[in-house]
Each structure stands twice: as structure tokens, then as C-alpha cells.
Amino acid sequence: MSYLNTVITGTGSFIPPTVISNAAFTKQVFFEKDHSLVDSSGEEVTRKFRDITGIYERRWAEPTVNNADMAAKAALEAIKTSGVDPETIDQIIVAHNFGNVMPDSIQTDILPSIASRVKNTLGIKNPSCIPYDIIFGCPGWVQGMIQAHAFIRSGMARKCLVIGSETLSRVVDKYDRDTMIFSDGAGAAVVEALEEDQQRGLLSFSFASHTDEEVGYLYFGKSNSPDHDPNIKYIKMLGRKIYEYSLTQVPLAMKLAMDRSGISIHDLKKILIHQANEKMDEAIVQRFFRQYQLRVNTAEMMPMNIQTLGNSSVATVPTLYDMILKNQLENHKINSGDMLLFASVGAGMNINAFVYKQ
């Protein structure tokens, strides 16, 4: 018996070289959303921030590097790792939220699409290679993987390049403490259709969307500073609402993907979850296993790079996966045959997950 498998054959990432530590924010004046002054010292604000999120530094892109540049760099590495001829790629799928954003400007640029720019940078001439973008919040790269899988299973594609890239540092409000969460980066994967005797690769998936009051949990809004131009908008979030929503809904989507795979929960080796908030992610994973009446050591089950890379939205999951495969994350390895669960949650609000056999 043969299987048509959706297999990741190469990965790549681009981690900006500029490190921004929490110490960089200790002198910053912060305001609440109602424009009242945050009545705490910078040292106390950053200490509480690290206790909650786990982040003590993040990476921000150099002024001369834009989102499309980072996406192309990650893509080049993934193509090199896979060994595919770029001209044989059927689709270039790029997940992002804000396109190219120039330094010192809040204006976003997605004309042409980031995927079209990546195709141009890669020098791909094949007119049958179709580039397009996905705007799906932080789960965009996971959604891109599910979409590539659907095209492969339908016979409409054999090779796809799936990228998640974002420069959130250029859409943050420096007067908002949430600025410290966000970062920049890019991750990419080459996904191929392989006919094999054993089933592996992407086995099952799930997704969900809630757009009643949840649609406004992440939004573009005015600065927290009372003296700032109210017509200029920045990324904003209702942190407590997102936390409560994620703990309730994400474990359900993860379980649905797991149950659809037919794989025993006892065979699951790693969960690669969107690097949003360390404590939130730990709680999500514990609630996921609680549905099977199990408890796990999250430090072993759930690799994390948020401590040093921050929350780079669509880039967190592919960069995490790439780092583990290339032995760049201490105490974590992925071996052939390992069962993995990828999951993400973000603006929309949107959730998705897929089960993958390495």
C-alpha cells in the first residue's frame, strides 16, 4: 500500500541580529489604555512582565531590512535544506499581518503581495508558481501548512513553500507595556508530496474561528499616550480576554486534530505551540492533556524560544521547528518517526492545529 504524504523536506529561518533586552524599557514611560500613567517603576514593570511572559529579550529587524527581505532569507535557507529546484515550486504561501512597514512609519505596504516579492527575490521565472499571502493572525503559518496539504491532497500542487514573516516592532506603541511582547522574524518550510510505503508527514488538522466579541481582542488602535495623534494606530490587545479565550478554546482544537489522527496521545513527543506567552502556553498544554486525564512535564513536552525571541506572530512556530531540527534549542530534539502537534491562536480570533509524523 502506498500513501501520498505531505512532508516538510526543508526548513529555514531568519532571526534578526539586533537584541533588545528588557533593560531597554526600564526608562520608558507607560500609560494605560485610558491614558492614565502606569504608576510603577520601569524596573517593576519589566520584572512583572518577565514573570508573566517569560520574555527577557527579543529581536527587532534592522532599519534596512523589511518583512519581504526576511521572508526571502528564510525561504532561501529552506530551499537549500530541501535541495529542491525553486522553479519546481507550485505555490509560495506567505503568512503575515502587516506587510512591509518602513521604519518610523506606521503605513503598511502589501502592493504587490509579500509572496510576489519573495518570488521575485528568489528569481523564480515559472509562471505556474503561484504566490499569495494569508492574513490569519498569528496562526497564519499553520494555516498555510494546512492549505498546502489540501492542495497536495487534491493533486493541484506537488511542492509548496510556506513562510511566516513579520516585523511587529514597527507597529507597536512605545507607551504601551505590550510593546515588550512583540518581535520580528521569519520562518519557512518546503512542503512536498511524496508517495511512500509508510504514512508520515501531516496526518490531520483542525481549525476554529470565533468572531463575535472575540473579533476585537486584537485590533489596531490609538496610542496609550494622551499627547499622541489619535489618528495614528498601533497593534493593541485585550490581554486578559485573549488569555481566557485561549485556555478555553485552544485545547479543544488541539484535541480534535489529535483525535482525527488516530494516534494515541501516549505517542505524542512534542507540542510546538505559538510562542505567545510562557504561562499561557503552559496552561494550554496542561489543559490539553487534562482532556485525556493526563499530566505532563511541560518543559519536556513543549519547546520554547519566547524567552530570547519574543512573540514574532506567524514566525514563532516555523522558527521554533527549524531551531530544534538544527540543534539550536537546548534539551530538545526531534527524531525520525516522532509524533508532533503544531498549534496556534491569534487575531480573528482564529485557532488551528495539525498532527505531524516526522
C-alpha positions as CSV (number, residue, x, y, z in Angstrom):
1,M,0.0,0.0,0.0
2,S,1.3,3.5,-0.9
3,Y,0.5,6.8,0.7
4,L,0.5,10.3,-0.7
5,N,2.3,12.1,2.1
6,T,2.6,15.9,2.8
7,V,6.2,16.1,4.1
8,I,8.4,19.0,5.2
9,T,11.6,18.4,3.3
10,G,13.5,21.6,4.3
11,T,13.2,24.4,6.8
12,G,14.8,27.8,7.3
13,S,14.6,30.9,9.5
14,F,15.8,34.4,9.7
15,I,16.4,35.7,13.2
16,P,17.3,39.5,13.2
17,P,20.7,40.2,14.8
18,T,19.5,43.2,16.9
19,V,18.8,42.1,20.5
20,I,16.5,44.3,22.6
21,S,16.7,43.3,26.3
22,N,14.1,44.1,28.9
23,A,16.6,46.7,30.4
24,A,15.9,48.8,27.3
25,F,12.4,49.6,28.6
26,T,13.2,50.5,32.2
27,K,13.3,54.2,31.5
28,Q,10.2,54.2,29.3
29,V,7.1,56.0,30.4
30,F,4.0,53.7,30.0
31,F,0.3,54.6,30.0
32,E,-2.9,52.6,30.4
33,K,-5.5,52.4,27.6
34,D,-7.4,55.2,29.4
35,H,-4.3,57.4,29.2
36,S,-3.6,57.3,32.9
37,L,0.0,56.9,33.9
38,V,1.3,53.5,34.9
39,D,2.3,54.1,38.5
40,S,5.2,51.7,38.8
41,S,8.9,52.0,38.2
42,G,10.4,50.7,35.0
43,E,12.2,48.0,36.9
44,E,9.0,46.8,38.5
45,V,7.1,46.8,35.1
46,T,9.8,44.8,33.4
47,R,10.1,42.3,36.3
48,K,6.4,41.6,36.3
49,F,6.4,41.4,32.5
50,R,9.1,38.7,32.6
51,D,7.3,36.7,35.4
52,I,4.2,36.6,33.2
53,T,5.5,36.1,29.7
54,G,8.9,34.6,30.3
55,I,10.5,37.1,27.9
56,Y,13.8,38.7,28.8
57,E,14.9,39.8,25.3
58,R,13.6,39.9,21.8
59,R,14.8,40.5,18.2
60,W,14.0,43.5,16.1
61,A,14.8,43.9,12.4
62,E,17.5,46.3,11.3
63,P,16.1,49.5,9.7
64,T,17.3,48.5,6.2
65,V,15.5,45.1,6.4
66,N,11.8,44.8,5.6
67,N,9.4,41.9,6.0
68,A,9.7,40.6,2.5
69,D,13.5,40.6,2.9
70,M,13.3,38.4,6.0
71,A,10.8,36.1,4.3
72,A,13.1,35.6,1.3
73,K,16.1,34.9,3.5
74,A,14.2,32.2,5.5
75,A,12.9,30.8,2.2
76,L,16.4,30.6,0.7
77,E,17.6,28.5,3.6
78,A,14.6,26.2,3.5
79,I,15.1,25.7,-0.3
80,K,18.8,25.0,0.3
81,T,18.0,22.5,3.1
82,S,15.4,20.7,1.0
83,G,17.5,20.6,-2.2
84,V,14.5,21.4,-4.5
85,D,14.8,23.3,-7.7
86,P,13.0,26.6,-7.0
87,E,11.5,26.5,-10.5
88,T,9.6,23.4,-9.5
89,I,7.7,25.1,-6.6
90,D,4.0,25.3,-7.3
91,Q,2.9,27.7,-4.6
92,I,4.6,30.3,-2.4
93,I,2.3,31.0,0.6
94,V,3.3,33.8,2.9
95,A,1.6,34.4,6.2
96,H,1.9,37.9,7.8
97,N,-0.3,40.6,9.2
98,F,1.1,44.0,8.2
99,G,3.1,43.5,5.0
100,N,6.2,45.7,4.7
101,V,6.3,48.5,7.2
102,M,9.0,51.1,6.8
103,P,10.9,52.2,9.9
104,D,9.4,55.3,11.6
105,S,6.2,54.9,9.5
106,I,3.1,53.1,10.5
107,Q,1.9,52.7,6.9
108,T,1.7,49.1,5.7
109,D,2.6,48.0,2.2
110,I,1.2,44.9,0.6
111,L,1.1,46.0,-3.0
112,P,2.4,43.8,-4.5
113,S,1.9,40.9,-2.1
114,I,4.8,39.8,0.1
115,A,4.7,36.4,-1.6
116,S,5.1,38.0,-5.1
117,R,8.1,39.9,-3.7
118,V,9.6,36.7,-2.4
119,K,9.1,35.0,-5.7
120,N,10.9,38.0,-7.4
121,T,13.8,37.9,-4.9
122,L,14.2,34.1,-5.4
123,G,14.4,34.7,-9.1
124,I,11.7,32.2,-9.9
125,K,10.5,32.6,-13.5
126,N,8.0,29.7,-13.7
127,P,4.5,31.4,-14.3
128,S,2.8,28.3,-12.8
129,C,4.4,29.1,-9.4
130,I,1.6,31.0,-7.7
131,P,2.5,33.4,-4.9
132,Y,-0.1,34.6,-2.4
133,D,-0.5,35.9,1.1
134,I,-2.5,34.7,4.1
135,I,-3.8,37.2,6.7
136,F,-4.9,34.9,9.5
137,G,-3.4,36.4,12.6
138,C,-0.6,34.6,14.5
139,P,-1.9,31.1,13.2
140,G,-1.1,32.1,9.6
141,W,1.9,29.8,9.1
142,V,0.0,26.8,10.5
143,Q,-2.9,27.7,8.2
144,G,-0.5,27.9,5.3
145,M,0.7,24.4,6.1
146,I,-2.9,23.1,6.2
147,Q,-3.7,24.9,2.9
148,A,-0.6,23.4,1.2
149,H,-1.7,20.0,2.4
150,A,-5.1,20.5,0.9
151,F,-3.6,21.4,-2.5
152,I,-1.3,18.5,-2.4
153,R,-4.1,16.0,-1.5
154,S,-6.2,17.4,-4.3
155,G,-3.4,16.9,-6.8
156,M,-3.2,20.6,-7.6
157,A,0.3,21.0,-6.2
158,R,3.4,18.9,-5.6
159,K,5.7,21.4,-3.9
160,C,4.9,24.4,-1.8
161,L,6.9,27.0,0.1
162,V,5.2,28.1,3.3
163,I,6.6,31.2,5.1
164,G,5.6,33.1,8.2
165,S,7.3,36.5,8.5
166,E,6.6,39.7,10.5
167,T,8.0,43.0,11.7
168,L,5.8,43.7,14.7
169,S,8.4,46.1,16.2
170,R,7.2,48.7,13.6
171,V,3.5,48.6,14.6
172,V,3.9,48.9,18.4
173,D,3.0,51.8,20.6
174,K,6.1,52.5,22.8
175,Y,3.8,53.9,25.5
176,D,2.1,50.5,25.9
177,R,3.6,47.8,28.0
178,D,2.5,45.2,25.4
179,T,5.3,46.6,23.2
180,M,7.7,44.4,25.1
181,I,5.9,41.2,23.9
182,F,6.3,41.8,20.2
183,S,9.3,41.0,18.0
184,D,10.4,40.3,14.4
185,G,11.5,37.2,12.5
186,A,10.7,34.8,9.7
187,G,10.5,31.0,9.3
188,A,9.9,28.9,6.2
189,A,9.3,25.3,5.1
190,V,9.4,23.5,1.8
191,V,6.5,21.0,1.7
192,E,6.4,18.2,-0.8
193,A,4.0,15.5,-2.0
194,L,5.8,12.2,-1.6
195,E,4.4,8.8,-2.5
196,E,5.7,6.3,0.2
197,D,5.0,2.9,1.7
198,Q,4.6,4.3,5.2
199,Q,2.3,7.1,6.3
200,R,4.1,10.2,7.7
201,G,4.1,14.0,7.4
202,L,0.9,15.9,8.0
203,L,-1.7,13.4,9.3
204,S,-4.7,15.5,10.5
205,F,-5.7,19.0,11.3
206,S,-8.4,21.2,12.8
207,F,-9.3,24.9,12.9
208,A,-11.8,27.2,14.5
209,S,-12.8,30.9,14.4
210,H,-14.8,33.0,16.8
211,T,-15.8,36.4,15.6
212,D,-18.4,37.8,18.0
213,E,-16.9,39.9,20.7
214,E,-13.7,37.9,20.2
215,V,-13.1,39.7,16.9
216,G,-11.9,42.8,18.8
217,Y,-9.5,41.1,21.2
218,L,-6.6,42.1,18.9
219,Y,-7.0,45.3,17.0
220,F,-5.4,48.5,15.6
221,G,-6.0,51.3,18.0
222,K,-4.7,54.7,19.1
223,S,-1.6,55.2,21.3
224,N,-1.9,55.0,25.1
225,S,-0.2,58.4,25.4
226,P,-2.6,61.2,26.0
227,D,-0.5,63.5,23.8
228,H,-0.3,61.3,20.8
229,D,-2.1,61.8,17.4
230,P,-5.3,59.6,17.8
231,N,-5.4,59.1,14.0
232,I,-2.2,57.0,14.1
233,K,-3.0,53.4,15.0
234,Y,-0.9,50.6,16.6
235,I,-1.3,47.0,17.4
236,K,-3.4,46.6,20.6
237,M,-4.8,43.7,22.5
238,L,-7.1,42.8,25.4
239,G,-4.6,40.5,27.2
240,R,-6.9,39.1,29.8
241,K,-9.6,38.3,27.3
242,I,-7.1,36.6,25.0
243,Y,-5.8,34.6,27.9
244,E,-9.2,33.3,28.9
245,Y,-10.3,32.6,25.4
246,S,-7.1,30.7,24.6
247,L,-7.3,28.5,27.7
248,T,-10.9,27.6,26.9
249,Q,-10.7,27.1,23.1
250,V,-7.2,26.1,22.0
251,P,-7.1,22.8,23.9
252,L,-10.3,21.8,22.2
253,A,-8.9,22.4,18.7
254,M,-5.7,20.5,19.6
255,K,-7.7,17.5,20.8
256,L,-9.8,17.5,17.7
257,A,-6.7,17.4,15.5
258,M,-5.1,14.7,17.7
259,D,-8.3,12.5,17.7
260,R,-8.6,12.8,13.9
261,S,-5.1,11.5,13.5
262,G,-5.8,8.1,15.1
263,I,-2.6,8.4,17.0
264,S,-2.5,7.6,20.7
265,I,-1.9,10.5,23.0
266,H,0.8,8.4,24.7
267,D,2.8,8.5,21.4
268,L,2.9,12.3,21.2
269,K,6.5,13.5,21.6
270,K,6.4,17.3,21.3
271,I,3.9,20.2,21.1
272,L,5.1,23.1,19.0
273,I,2.7,25.9,20.1
274,H,2.7,29.6,19.1
275,Q,5.1,31.4,21.3
276,A,2.7,34.0,22.7
277,N,3.1,34.0,26.5
278,E,5.0,31.4,28.5
279,K,2.5,30.9,31.3
280,M,-0.4,30.9,28.9
281,D,1.2,28.3,26.7
282,E,2.0,26.1,29.7
283,A,-1.6,26.3,30.9
284,I,-3.0,25.5,27.4
285,V,-0.8,22.4,27.2
286,Q,-1.8,21.2,30.6
287,R,-5.5,21.7,29.8
288,F,-5.0,19.8,26.6
289,F,-3.6,16.7,28.4
290,R,-6.2,17.0,31.1
291,Q,-8.8,16.1,28.5
292,Y,-7.1,12.7,28.4
293,Q,-6.8,12.6,32.2
294,L,-3.1,13.0,31.9
295,R,-0.5,15.4,33.2
296,V,2.9,16.1,31.6
297,N,6.2,17.9,32.2
298,T,5.6,21.0,30.0
299,A,9.4,21.7,30.0
300,E,10.0,18.4,28.2
301,M,6.8,18.3,26.0
302,M,6.7,22.0,25.0
303,P,9.9,23.5,23.5
304,M,10.0,27.3,23.9
305,N,12.2,30.1,22.4
306,I,10.0,33.0,23.5
307,Q,12.4,33.9,26.3
308,T,15.0,35.2,23.8
309,L,13.0,35.7,20.7
310,G,9.7,37.2,22.0
311,N,6.4,36.9,20.1
312,S,7.0,37.2,16.4
313,S,3.5,36.2,15.5
314,V,3.4,34.0,12.4
315,A,7.1,33.3,12.6
316,T,7.2,31.7,16.1
317,V,6.2,28.2,15.1
318,P,8.3,27.7,12.0
319,T,11.4,29.3,13.6
320,L,10.9,27.1,16.7
321,Y,10.7,24.0,14.5
322,D,13.7,25.0,12.5
323,M,15.8,25.6,15.6
324,I,15.0,22.2,17.0
325,L,15.8,20.4,13.8
326,K,19.2,22.2,13.6
327,N,20.1,21.5,17.2
328,Q,19.8,25.2,18.2
329,L,17.5,24.7,21.2
330,E,18.9,23.1,24.3
331,N,17.3,19.9,25.7
332,H,15.1,19.3,22.7
333,K,15.4,17.0,19.7
334,I,13.1,15.7,17.1
335,N,13.8,12.3,15.7
336,S,12.5,10.4,12.7
337,G,9.1,8.9,13.5
338,D,8.3,11.3,16.3
339,M,4.7,12.4,16.6
340,L,4.4,16.2,16.8
341,L,1.4,18.5,17.4
342,F,1.6,22.1,16.0
343,A,-0.9,24.6,17.3
344,S,-1.6,28.4,17.2
345,V,-4.0,31.1,18.2
346,G,-4.3,34.7,17.3
347,A,-6.2,37.7,15.9
348,G,-9.6,37.0,14.5
349,M,-9.9,35.1,16.8
350,N,-8.5,32.1,15.0
351,I,-7.2,28.8,16.1
352,N,-5.6,25.8,14.3
353,A,-3.6,22.7,14.8
354,F,-2.1,19.8,12.9
355,V,-0.6,16.5,13.8
356,Y,2.7,15.6,12.1
357,K,4.8,12.4,11.9
358,Q,8.4,13.3,11.5
